Amino acid sequence: MKRIFVALIILLLVTAMCGTAIAIQTQTVNKFSVMADDIKEAFESQDYEQCLVLSESFVDEFKAKSRLFPLFMRHSDITSIEETIAALPALLKAGDRHYFAAELAKCRSMLSNLALYESPSLDNIL
Amino acid sequence: MGKRQLGELQPAELVITLLISDLAAVPMQENGMPLLYGIVPIMILVALELLFSGLMLKVALFQRFIGGKSKIIVDDGKVDIKAMKSLRMTMEDLMESLRQQSIFDIRDVQYVIVEPNGKISVLLKPGSRQVTCNDMNLNIPDNGLPMIIISDGKLSQWGLNVCELDDNWLNLVLKENSCSIKDVFLLMADRNRTYHLIKKGQQTA
């Protein structure tokens, strides 16, 4: 009976660990998506100064909040998003708005994918 | 799995052992992969192994389903070809296994059972079995378990306790052999105070 209890405790631990990881990821990615939406809104309303401020804070926020991601996500996935986000303020400063819009769209798409990477869905399992 | 060796593992246990070693290697080989990718499946496999072994102890049906069951391939001296075919075992395999148990003539064999771990158990015909003391009506004294009392000059108090011996007996033995504990390479004894002593420098039995 002791073995069965130990097994159940381990399974509970794993479930808790995975649940926590998914919760952290969903919460953080949602926050990032909202920030990316704000940048897009500012860009579309041609408020480029506000757009630059939001982009710079987005870079800092991503660096600060994605510290836990390498514990449960492939490092290459995080790095590629980080590289895209880091380029946003520089593109705005250089005045390359078309490229900025493209990079922002790419960034939003990557974030929406990131939200699905670790979710326990059938698509991910298969 | 306890203290069982690789050859004694049940098929399911062997598969889990191989899977765990494989999973542990993945995050170690790839730097960009989180450790949790290895730890989580390993923990799940360990938990399942514990759960299965626990259930196998409690539920006989589960034990049969996971661990498999023994199969008789020689039944009362007759080779069961059908059972051997189901195990994909040839006569050569059977003879090889028998030879490994020092049985060279299949006519001596009454029963052969293939255990779930792949090993065979053999029961010889009554006429081919070794004669035992009971067969001869001999009364052999029970000396208990022979234990190492001194090994390379080091005393084992546990050995003394198991053999129900004490320091007085040990001092007597050492005095008889004119040596101290440090001079002894090996001292073995049993419950009946029968001992075998080898001094250092004469390390042959």
Interface residues (C-beta under 8 A of the other chain):
Chain A: M1 K2 R3 I4 V6 A7 L8 I10 L11 L13 V14 M17 C18 A21 P70 L71 F72 M73 R74 H75 S76
Chain B: N31 G32 M33 P34 L35 L36 V40 M43 I44 V46 A47 L48 E49 L50 L51 S53 G54 L55 L57 K58
